[in-house]
Amino acid sequence: MKKLFTILGLSLMSLALSAQTFFTSGKLRYEVVDETNKWVRIVEKNASNPDDAYQNIATADFSATVTNGGVEYTVLGVGPGAFTKGSLSENTVTRLPEGFLYIDNGAFDGCSGISLRLPSTLTMLAPMALGGNKFRFLAVDDNNPEFKRIAVTTQGRDVSTIVNKEGNKIIAVAGSMVISFDGDNTAYVTQFSIPSTITEIGDYAFYKHPNFTNVTIPASVTKIGDAAFYGCEKITSVSLPNPNVELGLSVWSGCSALTSLSLPQGMEKLARHSFYMCGLESITLPEGMKSIGFMAFASNNIKTINLPSTLELIDSCCFQNNTELVSVNLKNVKQMDQFAFMGCTGLKTYSCNGQLEKIGSSAFCRTALVDAQLPEGVKTMLGNVFFRTTSLQTITIPSTVEEIDFTPIVGCTAVKRVQVAEGSTHFAELDSCLYQIDENGNPFRLVAVPSARDNKVLIVPEGVTEIGRQAVREVAMTEVWMPSSTQTLASSAFSSSSALTRVTCMAINPPTVESDFEDNVYATATLYVPMRSLDAYKAAEVWQKFQNIEGIDTGEEPGDEPVLGDLNDDGKVDVSDVNIAINIILGGTDNEQLKALADLTGDGKVDVSDVNSLINIILKN
């Protein structure tokens, strides 16, 4: 039997690689799975038009074998989405014939009828095979080696439940058990208590169940599979008694009526998408919880959050798009990943107990924060932490921050300056902008230029080698001056900065540009470069796109020898050249040409003797 299943599985997978053959016999449409073995499966009536579904299919329409063109084929089972939208006969019992081996995903999604009976030969059910069904009964032949039916009594009715042969794992539940008829109104069973004999709820076991408002889960359950209650739009509450239960992905996603949640003390984590797109308005998570998974509570209606003191990790997109959330206390959270509160457009304040160490990119994107409120203790900030938070007015980088991936304030149109707390050894505020500094306090990377900065002329100080990723993105600068030390314009450094009319770059060698300027800048802005580098810029990638490139006379004519010791090419030797030499010694640049200029002693290296030579030149002048 296992060998047969292996052959069957390989045959099904090969469909994507081979030509598909379809034919119709009687009321049903078939797909040839394996021509050699003469295997077929039942498929939907019209794949190109899902609305054209089967109607009034009954037991008599099914057969274990079918003939086409004089050739007899064996029917293996029911393919994905074959019977939907009430395509089985209402108020009838549908029996699948002996010989059927499997039912694929969504085969009976939305189907109604009195019952569906599975044969003894059917030993393969895809995870979502019976998901979304509206059957009043589900039954399995007593001789089936893999599955059996149990009756769970609730509200005076026996609800048919398919479990594994051992009886400890729920596979599927009948979707529409009737309590009573009252004219045009039908009352269905809405409550379901899982028996204490059950230890596992299988993947998609209650998927899109149309009627249950509450499912009681006993402490005996230690595992709940992926999407087990996905799309149960009438479930209003969830209570888990076992803190050690293992949760799959998207267990309650799409339970739009879910407003009440009770999780046990000591439960350590919530899986991805656990309560995505539900109706929760407030949550209290239990002590003992350490992490909340990706999008676990995204797109709810949460107004209040009570997090436990044990929580350490808020995963990506966890509370995304909870637009009515106003405030949150992060308590002892250490790490908050990207997009954690993105789109929480009502969020005005947050607080923490000083344990927060890492904030992911766009964590507070499009919120209502006015003050960034970054606490001392934060070490790492990834990019665009406050992306397009237009209400943000003030931001202070804590002294403890060691790494900022790229600018945290793109689109923060009310921020005029980026302040840095006293004592920082990694970052500094210069001319309202944020720079990364070396151990001597010298800036070497421009990190962020605030959008509302009063001065629309940006002069980057000498020694800076990189204009950081998105550093001047969406900033209405009219002029920018980059020093001779510039080596790199990182990705999107000037993205959406279309107001530039003058760009000056004093670097002898055209810096590497990882992405373009705005198209209109090439036409309307003039690029000024050192006279002797004019041809190099006109030939360099990206720089050559400027329609207007002019040379700056720095005291030299093309072909002239540079002034000895003039490392920044400003025509003189002064303390700025000394600073450049010191930066080279400390490993602050890989510019080989600059290193050659700084090697005044000609010994093939830049060291303190070259600094002394520079000082002597200055003193003689």
N, C-alpha and C positions, 0 to 999 in steps of 0.2 A: 504493500500500500504506500509506504514512504517513497519507494522508487517511482510509483505512478505520480505522486504529488510533485516530485522533483521534475519529472518530464513535463507535467502539466504546467508548472511554474515557468519553465524555460520556454515552453511553447507560447504562453501568454506574453512573456517579455519580448519574444521575437516579433510580435505584431508591429512594433514600431519600426522594425527593420525590413519587413516584407510587405508585399502587396496584399491588401485586404480584399476578401471576396465575400459578398453578401448575397443572400437570396431570401425569398419569402415563401413560406409553406403554410397553408391554412391562414390563420390570423396573425401569425408571428413572423418576425424577421430574424434571420440568423446570420452569424458571422463565422466563417471558416477559421478555426484556430490552428488546425494542423491538417493539411490535405493528405499527408501520408497516412496518418492514423484515422482520418475521417472524423475529426472532432470539430464540433461547432458549439456556439453558445448563443443564447437569446440576447438580442440587443434592442435598443429603443426603436420605435417604429420609424421615425424620421429624424435622423441626426441633424439635418440642416434646418429643421423647424421643430423645436422642442414642444411647441403648442399642439403639434399634430401627434397626439399621444394615442395609445391603445384605448379602446373602450370595451367594457363588458367582457373582459377575458375571464374564463372560468376553467375549472379543473380539466374539462374535456379538451381544452385547447393545448394542453401540455402533453408532451410525449417524450419518452426516453430516447427515441430514435426518430429521424425525419429523413425523407427521401427528396432528392433534388436531381433532376436530369437522369433518373434511373440509378443514382448512387445513394446508398444508405449511409447516413451519418449518425454518430453517437452524440447526443446532447449532453454536454458536461455540466451546464448550469445556467445561471442568469448573470448577464453582464452588467456593468455599471449603469445606473440610471435607467434601466430598461422599463420599469413600470412605475409611473409617477402620475400625479394629478388624478387620482381616483380611477385608474385604468382597469382595475379588477372589478368584477361584478359586485354590486352592493348586496348586502344581506345574504351572502353565500359563503360557503366554506371552500377555500382554494387549497387543493392538495398538489404539492409538487411530486412528480413521479419517482419511483425507485430508479436509481441509476444516476440521478443528479448528484454531482460531487460538491458544488460550491455556489455561493451567492456573493456577488461583488458589491462594492460600495454604492450606497444610494439606490439599490435595485428597487426598493419599495418605498422610497421617500415620498410621503404624502398619500400613500395608498390607504384606502379604507375598505371595509368589508367585515364580515363576521369573524373570519379566522384565516390564518395561514398555517398549514401543516407541513413540517419538514420531514423528508424520508430518512430511512435508516442509513442510506448511502451518503447523505450529505455530511461531510466532515470538515468542510472549509467554509468559514464565514469571514468575510473581510471585516475590518474593524467597524465600518459604518454600514454593514450589509442591511441591517434592519432599522437603521436610524431614520427618524422622522415618520415612522409608520403610524397609521391610525386604526390598526386592527383591534378588535375587541378581545380576540383570543390569539395566542400563539401556541403551537403544539409541536411536539417532536415524537417521532416513532420510538417506541420503547426500546427497540434494538439498536438505536443509534449509539455508536461507541464514543462520541465526543461530547454530545449535548443532551440535556434533558429539560423538561418543563417542571417548574414548581409553581404552586399557587400561593400568592401572598395575600392573606385576607386583610382587607381594609375597607372601612365604611360599608361593611356588610357584603362585600363582593370579593371574589377571588380574582386577583390580577395575575394574568399569565406572565411568567418570567422565565426567560431562557437562561440557563446556567450551564457551566461545564459539568462533565459527568461526575466529578467529585462533589459538586454541589456547593462550592465555596466562592465561585466567581460569577458575577452577573454579566451576561453577554448582551441581553436586550430585554425590553419590557413592552408589553402590549400598550398601544398608545391611547386607546379610547374605550375603556371599560365603562359601560353604561350603568347608572344607578336607577334612573327612572325616565319615563317619557311623560311629557306634559304638553300635549298639543304639538306646537312647532318647537317647543323648548325641550332639550334633552339634557339631563343632569349626568355628569361624568364623575368618576372617581378622581378626586383632586389631591388626596393624601396618600403617601406611600411610606411604609416603615420597613426598612431593609432588615431581614431576619439576622439574628446574631450568629447564624451559621456562615454568613458571608464574610470573607476576609478581603476580598478584592472586587472593586467595581471596574469592569473592563473599559477599554477605550470606546468612547461614543455610546456607552451603554444606555443612557437616557437622552441621547442626542435629539434635539428639537422635539422633545415630548410635548404634545400640544395642551395637556390638561393639568399636570401636576403643579400645585402651588407650593407644596412642601414635601420634601423627601427627608425622612429621619434616618440619619446615618449612625449606626451603633459603634461602640468602642472596639468591636471585633474587627472593623475594617482598618487594614494597615496600608492599603494602596488604592488610589483612585487614578484611573488612566486618563490619557489625553482626551480633552474635550468631552469628558464623561457626561456633563450636563450642558454642553454648548447649545445655545439658542433655545433653552427652556424659558420661553418668554413670560410664563405665568408664575414661576418660582419667586416667592417673596422673601424667603429667609434661608440662611444656611447656618447650621450648627455642627461643629466637629468636636467630638469628645476626646479623640485620641491624639495627643500631641506628637506622636511618632508616625502619623500617617504620611505616606509618601504621595505627593501630588504630582500628576502629570502636567502637561501644558494645556493652557486654555480651558481648565476644568469647568469654570462657570462663565466663560466669555459669552456675551450676548444675552445674558439673563436680565433683560431690560427692566423687569418689575422688582428685581432684588433690591430691597432697602434695608434689610437687617442682616448682620453678620456677627457670629460668635465663634471665636477661635480659642482653643485651649491654652492655658498657661504652659509654658515650656516648649511650645512649637517653635522651631528654630528658623524656618524659612518658608517663603511662599514662592511658587514656581512662576515661570513666565506666563503672562496673560491670564493669571488666575481669575481676576474679576474685571477683565477688560470689557468696556461698553456695557456695564450694568447700570442699575439705578441707585447706587449707594449715595446717601447724603452725608453720612458721618461714619467714621471708622475708629475703633479703639483696638489696637493690636496688643497682644498679650506680652507680658514680661517673659523673657527667654528668647524672643524672636531676634535673630541676628541679621537677616537679610531679606529684602523684598525684591522679587524678580522683575525682569524686563516687562514693562507695560502692565504690571500687575493690577493697578487701579486706574489706568488711563481711561479717559472719556467716560467718567461717571458724573454725578452731580454733587460731589463732595464739598461740603461747606466747612466741616471741622475734622481735624485729624489728631488723634492722640497716639503718639509713637512711644514705644517702650524705651526705658533707659538702656536696654541691652542691644538695641539696634545699631549696627555698625555700617551696613551697606544699603544704599538706595540705588537700585540698578537703573539703567537707561530707560527714559520715558515712563518711569514708574507712575507718576501722578500727572502726566501730560493731559492738557485740555480739560482740567477741572476748573471751569471758568468762574465758579462761585466761591472758590477757596480764597479767603482773605488773609489768613495768617497761619503760620506753622512753626512749631517748636521742634527743632531737629534733635534736641537733647544731646546725646553722646555719639551721634553719627560721625563716622570717620571719613567715609567716602560717598560722594554723591556723583553718579555718572551722568553722561551726556543726556540732554533733553529731560532731565528728571522732572522739572516743573514747567517745561515749555508750554506756552499757550494757556497758562493759568492767569488769564487776563485780569482777574480781580485780586491777585496776590500782592499785597502792599508791604507786608513785613514778614521777616523770618528771624529766628533766634536759635542759638545753640550754646552748648556748655563749654566751648573752647576745644572740643576734641576733633573738629573738622579739619582734615589734612588735605583732601583732594576734591576739587570741584571740576566736573566734566564740562566739555564744550556745550554751549547753549543751554546750560542747566536752568537758567532763569530767563530764557528767551521769551520775548513778548509777554512779560508780566507787568504789574503795576507798581513795581518797586520805585521808590524815590531816592532812597539811600541804599547803596550796595551792602552796607553792614557786614563787610568781610571781617571775620574775627582773627585776632592774633592766633597763630597755630597753624593756619593754612600754609601748606608747603608748595602745592602744585595747583595751577590753574590752567586748564586747557582753553582752547580758543573760543571767542564769541560767547563767553559766559552769560553776558547780558544782551545778547543780540537783539537789536530793534526794540529794546525796552525804552520807549520814547518818553516815559515819565521820569526816568532816572536822571538825577541832577548831580549827585556827588558820588565819587568813588575814591576810596583810599586803599592802596595796596599794602597789606600788613608787612611788617618788617621780617616776618618769618618766611615769606614766599621766596622759594628758590628757583621755581620754574614757571614761566608763562609761555605756553606753546605758541600762541599768537594773540593778537589784540582781543581784549574782552568786551569792547564797546562799539562794535560796528552798528551803525544805525541808531545809536543813543543820542538823539538830536538835541538833548538839553544839557549834555555834559560839556563843560568848558575847559576842564583841566583834569589830569589824572594825578592825584596826590599819592605820595609814598610816605608811609609811616617812618618816623625817625628811628635810625638804627639799622635800616636795611643795608645789606652788603651786596645785594644782587640787582637792585633796581633803583632808579632815581627819576625825579621829575625835572625836566629841563625845558624852559619856555612852554610850560603847560603840557608837554608831551611826556610819554613814558619811554624810558630807555633802559636797556639792560647794561650793567656796568661790570667792569673787571675788578679784580681784587684791589686795585689801586684807585678805584672810584671813577675810572675813565669809561665813558659810554662807548659801546661797540656795536649795539643793535638798536635800531629804532623799533619799538614795539607797537605803540599806539599814538595816533593823533586824534584828539577829541573833535567831534563833528561841530560843536558850537564854539570852538576856539576863536577868540576875537581876532587874532592876527591871521590874516589869510596868506601870509608869506611864510613858508617853512624853510628855515636854514638849519640843516643838519650839521652838527659840530664835527670838526676834524677828528679822525680816529675811528669814526663809525664805519664799519665794513659792510653792514647789511641793513637794507630797508626791509623790515620784517614782513611776514605774510599778512596781507590785508591791513598793514599799518596805516595807510592813508585811504583805505576804502571808504567810499561815500562821504568824503570830506571835501568841502568846497574850497580847496586851496587854489589861489590864482597863480602863485609862483612857488617853485621849490628849488633849493640850492643844495646839491650833494657834494661832499668833499672829495679830495683826491684819493682818500682811503677807501672809497666805496668799491666793493667787489661784486655784490649781489643785490638784485631786487627780487625778493622772494615772491612766491605765488600770490597773484592778485594784490600786490603791494599798493597799486594805484587804481584798483578796480572801482568803477563807477565814480571816479573823480574826474569829471568832464570839464571842470571850470578852468583847468590849467591853461595859461597863455604863455608861460615862460618856464622852461626846464633847463637847469644848469647842472652839468655833471663834470666835475674837475678831475675825474680819474683819467690817467694817461691811457690805460687800457680800458676799452668799453666794458662795463660790468655785465655779468650774466643777468639776463632778465628771464624769469621763469614763467611769466605770462605777460600778455600785451597791456599797453595803455588802452584807454578808450579810443575808438576809431576817430572821433572828432578831434582829439588832442593832436594826432599826427598832422592834421590839416591846419589847425588854428594856432597851435603853440609853436614857439621857436625853441629849438634845442641849441644850447650854447655849450661848447666843449673847448678844451685846450687847442690852440691853433695847430700844434704839431700832431694832434690826434684826429684832426678833421677827417682825413681820408679813412682812418680806421673806423670811426663811427658811421660814416656813410656806407661802409661795407659790412658792418656788424649786424647780426641777426637782431631783429626788433628795432634797434636804433635807426636803421636805414629807412624805416617807414616814415620818419619825420620828413615832411616836405620842405621844412625850413631848418637847416642846420648851419650854424655860424661858428667860426672860431674866435676864441678869446685870446687877445694878446697878453700873455703872462710875463712879458719881458724877454721873450725868446722868439726867434723866427724859425720856421721849419728848417730843420737841419742843424740848428745851433746846439752846442753842447749845453746840457743843463747846468745850472749854478751848483757848484759843489756844496753838498749838505742841504740843498733845497728839496726836501722830501715831499712836501705838499704842493710843489710846483706853483708857488705864489710869487716867485722871483726874489725871495729873500730867505735868509736863514735866521730863525728865531726859536723861541721856546716851544712852539708847536711842533717843530721838526724834532726837537729833543724828545717830546712826548711820543712821537711816532716811532722813534728808534727804541725807546723803552718798551713800547707796545710790541715791537718785533721781537725783542729779547724775551719777553714774557710769553711768546707764542701766540700773540693776538692776530697774526695775519699769515696767510700762505702766499701772498703776492711776491713772486720771485723777483720781478723787476724792481719792486720797492726795496726788497732786501739787498739787491745789488747796489742800488743807490745809497743805501745806508751803510754799506761796508766801506767806510772811508779809509781804513787802514789796509784794505786789499788782502786780508788774510783769509777770505772765503767765509767769514762768519760775522755776525753782528753781535757785539758784546760791549762791555763797559768802556773799552778803549775807543770805540766809535762814538759813544756818547761824549767822552772827554774831547774828542776831536771836534765834535759839533760845538761844544761849549767854547773851545778855543777860537773857532771861526766867528762865533757871536761876539766874543770879547775883542777880537781884532777889528771887527767892523764898528 
